[in-house]
Amino acid sequence: MMRSKDLIKEAILDNDFMKNLELSQIQEIVDCMYPVEYGKDSCIIKEGDVGSLVYVMEACTGNLGVIPDPTSVDL
C-alpha cells in the first residue's frame, strides 16, 4: 500500500493543476485514495462525463485509449 501512496503523491506533484496545493492538502488527498483494479475491457470514465474522482494509473497491461464522445464539438 505504501508504494501506491508514493505513486499517488508523485502523480499529484507532477500535475500542473494540483501541484500548487499546500503539502497538507496533498497529503489529505493521498490519504483518501486507494488502489482499484479494473478488468479487461472496463470503461473507467467516458469523455464528456462529469467526474468527481481523480485517477492515477500505476500499470497497464494491454491497450489504454480514449473513445471520443460523438456528440462533442471541437472548437
PELIN-V198420 format. One record per run of one state. SS is the DSSP state (@ for helix, = for strand, . for the rest). FROM is the first residue (numbers start at 1). TO is the last residue. Records with the same first field share a line. If there is no record, write none. Layout:
BEGIN
SS = FROM-TO  FROM-TO
END
This chain:
BEGIN
. = 1-1  14-17  21-22  33-75
@ = 2-13  18-20  23-32
END
